Amino acid sequence: MDPVTAAAGAVGAVVAAPFVLGAAGFTSAGIAAGSVASKMMSVAAVANGGGVAAGGVVATLQSAGAAGLSGAATAVVGGAGAAVGWLASFIS
């Protein structure tokens, strides 16, 4: 295992997360019209009879887009990034 590559993946994922959320349409001002986020919200609302479930994927991503990642979310994103970095170390 290459710890440098895993660490780079973890840091990269945590740094990129706010930008990726914003690009998908999860912004501090709410879900951007015509975005991937708005399509996700529409699908979630249809599936739940008109509302978006609290604690669901869309609500969680919007919360992170509006307020930033919590400590727990940062740990999850960092762990996922480390795993991707670790797997990428086998490719090179």
N, CA and C of each residue as an Amber inpcrd file, in Angstrom:
protein
   276
   0.8450000  -1.1850000   0.0000000   0.0000000   0.0000000   0.0000000
   0.8840000   1.2390000   0.0000000   0.5410000   2.1740000  -0.8540000
   1.2800000   3.4320000  -0.9350000   0.5500000   4.4730000  -0.0930000
   1.0500000   4.7770000   1.1170000   0.3400000   5.7130000   1.9940000
   0.2770000   7.1310000   1.4310000   1.2550000   7.5140000   0.6220000
   1.2560000   8.8590000   0.0410000   0.0980000   9.0070000  -0.9340000
  -0.1090000   8.0180000  -1.7750000  -1.2060000   8.0670000  -2.7360000
  -2.5500000   8.0300000  -2.0240000  -2.6660000   7.2150000  -0.9960000
  -3.9120000   7.1570000  -0.2260000  -4.1900000   8.4840000   0.4540000
  -3.1670000   9.0930000   1.0320000  -3.3440000  10.3910000   1.6900000
  -3.7120000  11.4700000   0.6790000  -3.0920000  11.4310000  -0.4840000
  -3.4190000  12.4070000  -1.5260000  -4.8690000  12.2470000  -1.9720000
  -5.3240000  11.0180000  -2.0750000  -6.7200000  10.7780000  -2.4360000
  -7.6770000  11.3040000  -1.3840000  -7.3310000  11.0990000  -0.1250000
  -8.1850000  11.5770000   0.9780000  -8.2690000  13.1000000   0.9750000
  -7.1210000  13.7450000   0.9010000  -7.0990000  15.2130000   0.9050000
  -7.7950000  15.7640000  -0.3230000  -7.5210000  15.1640000  -1.4650000
  -8.1550000  15.6200000  -2.7060000  -9.6650000  15.5190000  -2.6560000
 -10.1790000  14.4340000  -2.0990000 -11.6240000  14.2530000  -2.0100000
 -12.2640000  15.2790000  -1.0880000 -11.6320000  15.5350000   0.0450000
 -12.1850000  16.5090000   1.0020000 -12.1470000  17.9170000   0.4200000
 -11.0620000  18.2590000  -0.2590000 -10.9520000  19.5900000  -0.8710000
 -11.9230000  19.7460000  -2.0280000 -12.1050000  18.6990000  -2.8240000
 -12.9570000  18.7790000  -4.0090000 -14.4470000  18.7220000  -3.6880000
 -14.8250000  18.1510000  -2.5680000 -16.2400000  17.9340000  -2.2590000
 -17.0980000  19.1950000  -2.3720000 -16.7110000  20.3220000  -1.7880000
 -17.5520000  21.5150000  -1.9180000 -17.7160000  21.9850000  -3.3660000
 -16.6550000  21.8610000  -4.1530000 -16.7270000  22.2710000  -5.5510000
 -17.6290000  21.3440000  -6.3550000 -17.5370000  20.0540000  -6.0820000
 -18.3710000  19.0710000  -6.7780000 -19.8400000  19.2690000  -6.4040000
 -20.1060000  19.4970000  -5.1270000 -21.4900000  19.7420000  -4.7020000
 -22.0570000  20.9870000  -5.3800000 -21.2840000  22.0570000  -5.4220000
 -21.7290000  23.2840000  -6.0680000 -21.9610000  23.0880000  -7.5520000
 -21.0680000  22.3740000  -8.2140000 -21.2090000  22.1260000  -9.6470000
 -22.4400000  21.2780000  -9.9440000 -22.8080000  20.4070000  -9.0200000
 -24.0000000  19.5720000  -9.1970000 -25.2870000  20.3330000  -8.9130000
 -25.1650000  21.5280000  -8.2910000 -26.3340000  22.3450000  -8.0230000
 -26.7520000  22.4420000  -6.5800000 -25.9780000  21.8560000  -5.6730000
 -26.2610000  21.9530000  -4.2360000 -25.5050000  23.1800000  -3.7170000
 -26.1840000  24.3350000  -3.6620000 -25.5140000  25.5910000  -3.3320000
 -25.9920000  26.1400000  -1.9930000 -25.3000000  27.1610000  -1.5180000
 -25.6860000  27.7870000  -0.2480000 -27.0150000  28.5260000  -0.3780000
 -27.4130000  28.8560000  -1.5930000 -28.6860000  29.5350000  -1.8180000
 -29.8330000  28.5550000  -2.0930000 -29.5440000  27.2790000  -2.0750000
 -30.5550000  26.2640000  -2.3600000 -30.1810000  25.4790000  -3.6010000
 -31.0770000  24.6450000  -4.0430000 -30.8280000  23.8190000  -5.2160000
 -31.0070000  24.6710000  -6.4650000 -29.9960000  24.6400000  -7.3300000
 -30.0090000  25.4510000  -8.5510000 -30.9660000  24.8580000  -9.5790000
 -31.7560000  25.7220000 -10.2030000 -32.7110000  25.2960000 -11.2260000
 -31.9790000  24.6850000 -12.4170000 -32.5340000  23.6060000 -12.9550000
 -31.9860000  22.9630000 -14.1340000 -30.7230000  22.1520000 -13.9010000
 -30.3510000  21.9430000 -12.6650000 -29.1130000  21.2290000 -12.3360000
 -29.3750000  19.7470000 -12.0850000 -28.2970000  19.0180000 -11.9230000
 -28.3910000  17.6080000 -11.5300000 -29.1210000  17.5100000 -10.1920000
 -28.8290000  18.4400000  -9.2890000 -29.4790000  18.4410000  -7.9730000
 -30.9930000  18.6080000  -8.1010000 -31.4300000  19.4720000  -9.0150000
 -32.8740000  19.6800000  -9.1740000 -33.5460000  18.4380000  -9.7450000
 -32.8570000  17.7300000 -10.6210000 -33.4140000  16.4890000 -11.1510000
 -33.4980000  15.4240000 -10.0600000 -32.4480000  15.3640000  -9.2180000
 -32.4710000  14.4210000  -8.0910000 -33.6110000  14.7510000  -7.1390000
 -33.8070000  16.0370000  -6.8790000 -34.8810000  16.4580000  -5.9790000
 -36.2460000  16.1040000  -6.5620000 -36.4020000  16.2770000  -7.8600000
 -37.6710000  15.9430000  -8.5100000 -37.9660000  14.4540000  -8.3950000
 -36.9710000  13.6330000  -8.6630000 -37.1570000  12.1850000  -8.5650000
 -37.4890000  11.7800000  -7.1310000 -36.7790000  12.3630000  -6.1660000
 -37.0370000  12.0500000  -4.7550000 -38.4380000  12.4760000  -4.3440000
 -38.8780000  13.6390000  -4.8220000 -40.2110000  14.1280000  -4.4720000
 -41.2910000  13.2310000  -5.0590000 -41.1210000  12.8220000  -6.3000000
 -42.1040000  11.9240000  -6.9210000 -42.1570000  10.5960000  -6.1720000
 -40.9950000  10.0740000  -5.8130000 -40.9400000   8.7900000  -5.1100000
 -41.5430000   8.8600000  -3.7140000 -41.5320000  10.0550000  -3.1130000
 -42.0320000  10.2080000  -1.7410000 -43.3730000  10.9190000  -1.6800000
 -44.1050000  10.9420000  -2.7560000 -45.4330000  11.5280000  -2.7420000
 -45.4500000  13.0490000  -2.6620000 -44.4180000  13.7070000  -3.1790000
 -44.4240000  15.1600000  -3.2530000 -43.4420000  15.8600000  -2.3390000
 -42.8350000  15.1640000  -1.4280000 -41.8790000  15.7870000  -0.5180000
 -40.5290000  15.1060000  -0.5940000 -39.5250000  15.7880000  -0.1090000
 -38.1820000  15.2160000  -0.0430000 -37.9450000  14.7980000   1.4060000
 -37.6250000  13.5350000   1.5860000 -37.4680000  12.9850000   2.9330000
 -36.2790000  13.6000000   3.6600000 -36.5050000  14.0170000   4.8950000
 -35.4150000  14.5110000   5.7390000 -34.4370000  13.3700000   5.9850000
 -33.1590000  13.6560000   5.8790000 -32.1480000  12.6370000   6.0920000
 -31.8630000  11.7870000   4.8760000 -32.5760000  12.0390000   3.7840000
 -32.3350000  11.3090000   2.5490000 -31.1000000  11.8440000   1.8320000
 -30.7850000  11.2340000   0.7140000 -29.5910000  11.6200000  -0.0430000
 -29.6590000  13.0740000  -0.4850000 -30.7770000  13.4860000  -1.0660000
 -30.8970000  14.8580000  -1.5700000 -30.8060000  15.8580000  -0.4220000
 -31.4890000  15.6020000   0.6580000 -31.4570000  16.5100000   1.8040000
 -30.0600000  16.5870000   2.4110000 -29.3840000  15.4690000   2.4900000
 -28.0370000  15.4390000   3.0520000 -27.0530000  16.1900000   2.1650000
 -27.1350000  15.9640000   0.8530000 -26.2460000  16.6720000  -0.0660000
 -26.5250000  18.1700000  -0.0630000 -27.7960000  18.5580000   0.0170000
 -28.1150000  19.9800000   0.0680000 -27.5990000  20.6140000   1.3550000
 -27.7070000  19.9120000   2.4370000 -27.1780000  20.4100000   3.6980000
 -25.6700000  20.6300000   3.6010000 -24.9670000  19.6720000   3.0150000
 -23.5170000  19.8070000   2.8410000 -23.1880000  20.9340000   1.8780000
 -23.9950000  21.0990000   0.8310000 -23.7620000  22.1840000  -0.1200000
 -23.9920000  23.5440000   0.4950000 -24.9360000  23.6330000   1.4100000
 -25.2740000  24.9110000   2.0280000 -24.3450000  25.2540000   3.1910000
 -24.0280000  24.2840000   4.0220000 -23.2970000  24.5650000   5.2530000
 -21.8960000  23.9750000   5.2840000 -21.5340000  23.1980000   4.2910000
 -20.2400000  22.5290000   4.3050000 -20.3600000  21.1470000   4.9240000
 -19.2930000  20.4150000   4.8620000 -19.2940000  19.0470000   5.3810000
 -19.1380000  19.0460000   6.8980000 -19.9000000  18.1910000   7.5520000
 -19.7370000  17.9990000   8.9970000 -18.4720000  17.1860000   9.2390000
 -18.0930000  17.0450000  10.4720000 -16.9280000  16.2370000  10.8050000
 -17.0830000  14.8000000  10.3460000 -18.2650000  14.2380000  10.5590000
 -18.5030000  12.8560000  10.1470000 -18.4730000  12.7250000   8.6300000
 -19.0770000  13.6820000   7.9280000 -19.0820000  13.6370000   6.4650000
 -17.6680000  13.8050000   5.9190000 -16.8760000  14.6610000   6.5580000
 -15.4890000  14.8420000   6.1360000 -14.7180000  13.5360000   6.2820000
 -14.9680000  12.8140000   7.3660000 -14.3040000  11.5280000   7.5840000
 -14.7160000  10.5170000   6.5230000 -15.9920000  10.4780000   6.1760000
 -16.4770000   9.5370000   5.1620000 -15.8800000   9.8730000   3.8020000
 -15.9250000  11.1500000   3.4240000 -15.3810000  11.5680000   2.1280000
 -13.8770000  11.3080000   2.0890000 -13.1850000  11.6180000   3.1710000
 -11.7500000  11.3590000   3.2340000 -11.4260000   9.8780000   3.1270000
 -12.2140000   9.0570000   3.7830000 -12.0160000   7.6070000   3.7040000
 -12.2420000   7.0720000   2.3030000 -13.2800000   7.5780000   1.6470000
 -13.5440000   7.1570000   0.2710000 -12.4160000   7.6070000  -0.6500000
 -11.9560000   8.8370000  -0.4540000 -10.8450000   9.3270000  -1.2640000
  -9.5760000   8.5320000  -1.0330000  -9.3210000   8.1580000   0.2040000
  -8.1400000   7.3380000   0.5040000  -8.2340000   5.9770000  -0.1680000
  -9.4230000   5.4030000  -0.1640000  -9.6070000   4.1050000  -0.8250000
  -9.3640000   4.2130000  -2.3280000  -9.8650000   5.2830000  -2.9380000
  -9.6400000   5.4840000  -4.3750000  -8.1560000   5.7080000  -4.6450000
  -7.5120000   6.5180000  -3.8060000  -6.0740000   6.7290000  -3.9630000
  -5.2910000   5.4500000  -3.8130000  -5.6700000   4.6340000  -2.8410000
  -5.0000000   3.3580000  -2.6300000  -5.1680000   2.4510000  -3.8370000
  -6.3940000   2.3810000  -4.3770000  -6.6270000   1.5590000  -5.5730000
  -5.8570000   2.0940000  -6.7710000  -5.7720000   3.4170000  -6.8780000
  -5.0360000   4.0250000  -7.9930000  -3.5470000   3.7040000  -7.9020000
  -3.0420000   3.4710000  -6.7010000  -1.6150000   3.1630000  -6.5590000
  -1.2620000   1.8290000  -7.2310000  -2.2310000   0.9630000  -7.4190000
  -1.9840000  -0.3060000  -8.1000000  -1.9040000  -0.1490000  -9.6050000
  -2.4950000   0.9130000 -10.1170000  -2.5210000   1.1380000 -11.5640000
  -1.1670000   1.6190000 -12.0570000  -0.5490000   2.4680000 -11.2820000
   0.7260000   3.0440000 -11.7530000   1.9210000   2.1740000 -11.5170000
